[in-house]
């Protein structure tokens, strides 16, 4: 194996027309999704008077499709053109999110409707997220991937700052359901950008029969499980996401009901907490270059997780600053380490296995998210919201120990290519 080093790309992506369109489209849909991440719980809490567990179920429904269809989706993405997949998913998501304000205006909106929208929107995300991550290496050269991932993750981090603030403002002025129209508009913009791209992938082979699909799923999982780097990353991601989503599922309910925070202020708090993602995206390439990709990723993850202990200390007034500090630190580490991890996975995994390895890792990483959301809702109901936050923050810190079970701690840099299994 050779070590992965990060250096500036010789071809600036600002001059890459198709990447600019992909970047604009993805940034737009990420912004819309960030608005919905706040608007949907606010609709449930403010409009439908949902319980803590019902709000947690909404969060679980968004991620459940990774468990249900994640693996076969990876095989289909391998065998179908990725850009049409993304276009189809954007159009479907647009229609789903338009249905919520429409139902509200007709006075027929229910929590069941929100759950169905969350579940089906999550299904579109499974296909779109997988297709986009596999499409990117075909669009860019290998030496452009780190910069490309940093730009995309950076705009996503900006969306996590702007989106919640916009959602809170929209909810305050026009009602939370109106925020979902902004998400629908974002998917329209993404669709237009994808249609305008000139890049075309090679024609794919026709979909495989059922036995071939099972064989291909097994092949991708075998590669993932046997590889010492990827399996540790997947295991850590699963444990960390369980804890992260466990507190995120009850966070807005905690701010509104435990601390009496108004919808507009909730959006601002969540936005500022997410600003750490912008910092992480900005620092990721520098951290990887100066500290090494393996060492930098470990430092980003283990050095920021303890700040999650500030979240359950949050209270009205000056104590809101604890939420801001804790959220900024945690999101900085998460985004920076994700950029390094994604670039490593895209250059390290054989191209013909990439979508199956991505969905395999997502199945493990995201598969714990519905359980984390349900666990957060259960603990918030049984123990109370603040004790549940303490439990999840502690679990996040403990999860970082998984990274030291494999070869990551032994090297400065991650490898760039696999050895035969």
C-alpha positions in Angstrom: 0.0 0.0 0.0 1.1 3.6 -0.5 0.3 6.4 1.8 -2.4 9.0 0.9 -1.1 12.5 0.9 -3.2 15.5 0.2 -2.0 18.3 -2.1 -3.7 21.1 -3.9 -5.3 20.1 -7.1 -3.6 21.4 -10.2 -6.9 22.0 -12.0 -9.0 24.4 -10.1 -12.6 23.2 -9.8 -13.9 26.8 -10.1 -13.3 26.4 -13.9 -15.0 23.0 -14.1 -18.5 23.8 -15.5 -20.2 20.4 -14.7 -18.8 20.3 -11.2 -20.1 23.9 -10.6 -23.6 22.8 -11.7 -23.4 19.7 -9.4 -22.1 21.9 -6.6 -24.9 24.4 -7.0 -27.6 21.7 -7.2 -26.3 19.7 -4.3 -25.9 22.9 -2.2 -29.4 23.9 -2.9 -30.9 20.6 -2.0 -28.8 20.5 1.2 -30.0 23.9 2.2 -33.6 22.8 1.7 -33.0 19.6 3.7 -31.5 21.7 6.5 -34.6 23.8 6.6 -36.8 20.7 6.7 -34.7 19.2 9.5 -36.0 22.0 11.7 -39.3 22.8 10.1 -40.6 19.2 10.2 -40.2 18.8 14.0 -41.7 22.3 14.4 -44.7 21.3 12.4 -45.1 18.2 14.5 -44.7 20.0 17.8 -46.4 23.4 17.0 -49.1 22.4 14.5 -50.0 18.8 15.5 -48.9 18.9 19.2 -46.9 15.7 18.8 -45.4 13.9 21.7 -41.7 13.5 22.3 -41.8 9.9 21.0 -43.7 11.0 17.9 -41.1 13.6 17.1 -38.4 11.0 17.5 -40.3 8.6 15.2 -40.1 11.3 12.5 -36.3 11.3 12.8 -36.2 7.5 12.7 -38.4 7.4 9.6 -36.0 9.6 7.6 -33.2 7.1 8.2 -35.1 3.7 8.2 -34.8 3.3 4.4 -31.1 2.8 4.8 -31.9 -0.4 6.7 -34.7 -1.5 4.3 -33.3 -0.8 0.9 -29.7 0.3 1.3 -27.9 -2.8 0.0 -30.0 -3.4 -3.1 -29.9 0.3 -3.9 -26.1 0.0 -4.1 -26.3 -2.7 -6.7 -28.9 -0.7 -8.8 -26.7 2.4 -8.6 -23.8 0.3 -9.9 -25.9 -0.8 -12.9 -27.8 2.3 -13.8 -26.7 5.8 -14.9 -26.3 7.9 -11.8 -27.4 11.3 -13.1 -30.9 10.1 -14.1 -31.2 8.4 -10.7 -30.5 11.8 -9.0 -32.9 13.6 -11.2 -35.7 11.1 -10.4 -35.0 11.3 -6.7 -35.1 15.2 -6.8 -38.5 15.2 -8.5 -40.0 12.7 -6.1 -38.7 14.6 -3.1 -40.2 17.8 -4.5 -43.6 16.3 -4.8 -43.4 14.8 -1.3 -42.6 18.0 0.4 -45.2 20.0 -1.5 -47.8 17.6 -0.1 -47.3 18.7 3.5 -48.3 22.4 3.2 -51.0 21.4 0.8 -52.5 19.0 3.4 -52.1 21.7 6.1 -53.9 24.3 4.0 -56.7 21.8 3.4 -56.8 21.0 7.2 -56.1 17.3 6.7 -52.5 17.1 7.9 -51.8 14.4 10.4 -48.7 13.0 12.1 -49.1 9.8 10.0 -48.8 12.0 6.8 -45.6 13.5 8.2 -44.2 10.0 8.9 -45.0 8.8 5.4 -43.3 11.8 3.9 -40.3 11.4 6.1 -40.0 7.7 5.2 -40.4 8.1 1.4 -38.1 11.2 1.4 -35.5 9.0 3.2 -35.9 6.4 0.4 -35.1 9.0 -2.2 -32.0 10.1 -0.2 -30.7 6.5 -0.2 -30.5 6.4 -4.0 -29.5 10.0 -4.5 -26.7 10.0 -1.8 -25.3 6.8 -3.2 -25.5 7.9 -6.8 -23.9 11.3 -6.1 -20.9 9.8 -4.2 -20.2 7.3 -7.0 -20.8 9.9 -9.7 -18.3 12.3 -8.3 -15.2 10.2 -9.0 -16.3 9.8 -12.6 -16.7 13.6 -12.9 -13.4 14.5 -11.3 -9.8 13.3 -11.4 -8.4 11.5 -8.4 -6.3 14.5 -7.4 -9.4 16.7 -7.4 -11.5 14.6 -5.1 -10.4 16.0 -1.8 -11.0 19.6 -3.0 -14.3 18.5 -4.5 -15.4 16.8 -1.4 -14.3 19.7 0.7 -16.3 22.1 -1.4 -19.4 19.9 -1.3 -19.1 19.3 2.4 -18.4 23.0 3.0 -21.6 24.0 1.2 -23.5 21.4 3.2 -22.0 22.9 6.4 -23.1 26.3 5.3 -26.5 24.9 4.6 -26.6 23.6 8.2 -26.0 27.1 9.4 -28.3 29.0 7.0 -31.1 26.3 6.9 -32.1 26.2 10.5 -32.0 30.0 10.9 -34.2 30.3 7.8 -36.5 27.6 9.0 -37.0 29.4 12.4 -37.6 32.7 10.7 -40.1 31.2 8.2 -41.8 29.4 11.0 -42.0 32.6 13.1 -43.4 34.7 10.2 -45.4 32.3 8.0 -45.8 29.1 9.9 -43.5 26.0 10.0 -45.3 24.2 7.1 -44.2 27.0 4.7 -40.6 26.0 5.3 -41.2 22.7 3.5 -42.0 24.7 0.3 -38.5 26.0 0.5 -37.2 22.5 0.5 -39.4 21.6 -2.5 -37.9 24.7 -4.4 -34.4 23.5 -3.6 -35.0 20.1 -5.2 -36.4 22.0 -8.3 -33.1 23.9 -8.5 -31.1 20.7 -8.2 -33.1 19.1 -10.9 -32.4 22.0 -13.3 -28.7 21.9 -12.6 -28.5 18.2 -13.2 -30.3 18.5 -16.5 -28.0 21.2 -17.6 -24.8 19.1 -17.1 -22.9 18.0 -20.2 -21.0 15.1 -18.6 -22.4 11.6 -19.6 -21.4 8.3 -18.0 -20.7 5.2 -20.0 -23.8 3.1 -20.7 -24.4 0.6 -17.9 -25.2 -3.1 -18.2 -28.9 -4.0 -17.7 -30.2 -4.7 -14.2 -29.1 -8.1 -12.9 -31.5 -10.9 -12.0 -32.2 -11.6 -8.3 -29.4 -14.1 -7.8 -26.9 -11.8 -9.4 -28.1 -8.9 -7.1 -27.6 -11.1 -4.1 -24.1 -12.1 -5.3 -23.1 -8.5 -5.9 -24.4 -7.4 -2.5 -22.3 -10.2 -0.9 -19.3 -9.2 -2.8 -19.5 -5.6 -1.6 -20.1 -6.6 2.0 -17.2 -9.1 1.9 -14.8 -6.4 0.8 -16.1 -4.0 3.5 -16.0 -6.6 6.3 -12.5 -8.0 5.5 -10.9 -4.6 5.0 -9.2 -3.5 8.3 -9.7 0.2 7.6 -13.2 0.3 6.3 -14.7 -2.0 8.9 -13.4 0.1 11.7 -14.7 3.3 10.1 -18.1 1.7 9.6 -18.2 0.4 13.2 -17.3 3.8 14.7 -19.8 5.6 12.4 -22.5 3.3 13.6 -21.8 3.9 17.3 -21.3 7.6 16.8 -24.4 8.1 14.8 -26.5 6.2 17.4 -25.4 8.8 20.0 -25.5 11.9 17.7 -29.0 11.2 16.5 -30.1 10.1 19.9 -29.7 13.7 21.2 -30.6 15.4 17.9 -34.0 13.6 17.9 -35.0 15.3 21.2 -32.9 18.5 20.9 -35.6 20.8 19.4 -38.2 19.4 21.9 -35.7 20.1 24.7 -35.2 23.7 23.6 -38.9 24.4 23.2 -40.5 22.5 26.1 -37.7 22.4 28.7 -36.3 25.9 28.1 -39.2 27.8 26.6 -37.3 28.9 23.4 -39.4 30.3 20.6 -39.3 28.9 17.1 -37.3 31.7 15.6 -34.7 31.4 18.4 -34.5 27.6 18.0 -33.6 28.1 14.3 -30.8 30.6 15.2 -29.4 28.3 17.9 -29.3 25.2 15.7 -27.8 27.3 12.9 -25.0 28.6 15.0 -24.3 25.2 16.4 -23.9 23.9 12.8 -21.4 26.6 11.9 -18.7 24.3 13.1 -19.3 22.3 10.0 -18.1 25.3 7.9 -14.9 25.4 10.1 -14.4 21.7 9.6 -14.8 21.9 5.9 -12.3 24.7 5.7 -9.8 22.9 7.9 -10.1 19.4 6.6 -7.5 19.6 3.8 -5.0 21.4 5.9 -5.4 19.0 8.8 -4.9 16.0 6.4 -1.9 17.6 4.8 -0.1 18.7 8.0 -1.1 15.9 10.4 -1.7 13.0 8.0 -5.0 11.6 6.9 -5.2 8.9 9.5 -3.9 10.9 12.4 -5.9 14.0 11.4 -9.1 12.0 11.2 -8.5 10.5 14.7 -7.7 13.9 16.2 -10.8 15.5 14.7 -13.1 12.7 16.1 -11.6 12.2 19.5 -10.7 15.8 20.2 -14.2 17.3 19.7 -16.5 14.6 21.0 -16.1 15.6 24.7 -17.7 19.0 24.0 -21.0 17.2 23.6 -21.1 17.2 27.4 -21.9 20.9 27.2 -25.3 20.3 25.6 -27.2 18.9 28.6 -25.9 21.9 30.6 -27.8 24.2 28.3 -30.4 26.5 29.9 -32.2 29.8 29.3 -30.2 33.0 29.1 -26.4 32.9 29.2 -26.5 29.1 29.4 -27.5 28.9 25.8 -23.9 29.7 24.9 -23.0 26.2 26.2 -25.2 24.7 23.4 -23.5 26.9 20.9 -19.9 26.0 22.0 -20.7 22.3 22.2 -22.5 22.2 18.9 -19.8 24.1 17.0 -17.0 21.8 18.4 -18.8 18.6 17.6 -19.9 19.6 14.1 -16.3 20.8 13.3 -14.9 17.4 14.1 -17.7 15.5 12.3 -17.4 17.4 9.0 -13.6 17.5 8.9 -13.3 13.7 9.6 -16.1 12.9 7.1 -14.3 14.8 4.3 -11.1 12.9 4.9 -13.0 9.6 5.2 -15.0 10.1 2.0 -12.0 11.1 0.0 -10.1 8.0 1.3 -13.0 5.7 0.5 -13.4 7.0 -3.1 -9.7 6.6 -3.9 -9.1 3.4 -1.9 -12.1 1.2 -3.0 -12.0 -0.5 -6.5 -14.3 1.5 -8.7 -16.5 -1.4 -9.6 -17.3 -2.0 -5.9 -17.6 1.6 -4.8 -21.4 2.0 -4.8 -21.8 -1.3 -3.0 -19.1 -0.5 -0.4 -20.7 3.0 0.1 -24.2 1.5 0.7 -22.7 -1.2 2.9 -21.0 1.4 5.1 -24.2 3.5 5.0 -26.2 0.5 6.0 -24.0 0.1 9.1 -23.5 3.8 9.8 -27.1 5.0 9.1 -28.7 1.8 10.2 -28.2 2.7 13.8 -29.8 6.1 13.3 -33.5 5.0 13.6 -32.6 3.2 16.8 -30.7 6.2 18.1 -33.8 8.4 17.4 -36.1 5.9 19.1 -33.7 5.5 22.0 -33.5 9.3 22.5 -37.3 9.5 22.4 -37.7 6.6 24.8 -35.1 8.0 27.3 -36.5 11.5 27.0 -40.0 10.2 27.8 -38.9 7.9 30.7 -36.0 9.7 32.2 -36.7 13.3 31.1 -35.0 15.3 28.3 -32.0 16.5 30.1 -30.9 13.1 31.5 -31.4 11.6 28.0 -29.0 14.2 26.7 -26.4 13.3 29.3 -26.7 9.6 28.3 -26.2 10.3 24.6 -23.3 12.8 25.1 -21.5 10.2 27.2 -22.2 7.5 24.6 -20.7 9.7 21.8 -17.4 10.1 23.8 -17.2 6.3 24.4 -17.8 5.5 20.7 -14.5 7.2 19.8 -12.6 4.3 21.4 -13.6 2.0 18.5 -11.2 3.8 16.1 -8.2 2.5 18.1 -9.2 -1.2 17.5 -7.8 -1.2 14.0 -4.7 0.0 12.1 -5.7 3.7 12.0 -3.6 4.5 15.1 -0.5 2.9 13.6 -0.1 5.2 10.6 0.3 8.9 9.8 -1.6 8.5 6.5 -4.4 6.3 5.1 -3.5 4.1 2.1 -4.6 4.9 -1.4 -5.1 1.5 -2.8 -6.1 -1.9 -1.5 -4.1 -5.1 -1.5 -5.8 -8.3 -3.0 -8.0 -10.0 -0.4 
